[in-house]
Amino acid sequence: MAVRTVRIIVTLKPGVLDAPGQAIQKGLDALGHRGVEKVRAGRYFELEVRDADDLEQRVREMCEGFLANTLIEEYRYEIV
């Protein structure tokens, strides 16, 4: 059975305080990288998964059940 690569990005929902993003923005400014108006931090996952007819459903279940806290985070994915 073929193996597919799944790329998942998890970020905070708009309006949720992003303390890591703010810290990164301040750090960039301190290093002289002015003009960065906003930084949103997130997480990136790359999975190698055996292909199946229900792959998209399985990816959503992994995201919603473990990889993302859907109360405060949103996710998007790409299957390649």
N, C-alpha and C positions, 0 to 999 in steps of 0.2 A: 504494500500500500504506500502511496506517495506521502511525503512529508511536506507540509506547508509552513511558511513563516507568517506569524501573526505579530504585527507591531501595534502596541497599545500605548496610548498617551492618556494619563490621568491628570486632571487639573482641578483646582478649586472652582466652584461655581462663582459666577459674578456676584459681588457683594459680600463674599466671605473674606474675612481678614486674612491676608497672605503675608504673614510675618517673614518667612524665608525670602519671598520676593522683595519685600521692603529692605531687608538686610543686604540682598544682592545689589539692589539699586543704590543704596548708600555706599556700599563698597566700590562700585563702579565710579560713582561720583568722586569718592576719596582718591581714587587712582587717576583722576583727571579725565574720565570718560563722561563729559558733561552732555546734557541733552537727552539722556534716557528718561523718558517721562513716566514709564510704568514697567514693572517686571512682574510677571506671573510665573511662579515656580511650579513644577509638576514632577511627575515620574514617568519614565519610559520603560516599557517591558518589551522584550522580543522573545517570542516563544516559537519553538519548533514543534509542531503538532501533526499527528497522523491525520491525513485527510479523511473526511467522512461526509455523508449527506447532511448531517446535522451540525457541521462545524461552526457555522455562524451562531447557532443557538448555544452551543457549548462555550464559545468565546464570550457571549453576553452573560451566561451564567457564571463564568469565571470572574468576569469584571464585577458584576453586581453582587456576587457572593463572597468575594475575597479581595480582589485587587483594588477596588474603589469603594469608598464610603459614599454611597449615592445620596445621603442626606446633605453632604456638603461638597461632594466632588462630582464631576462629570467625566466621561471617558469617550474616546473615539478609537477606532481600530481599523486596521487595514490587513487584509489577507492577501499575501502575494505568493 
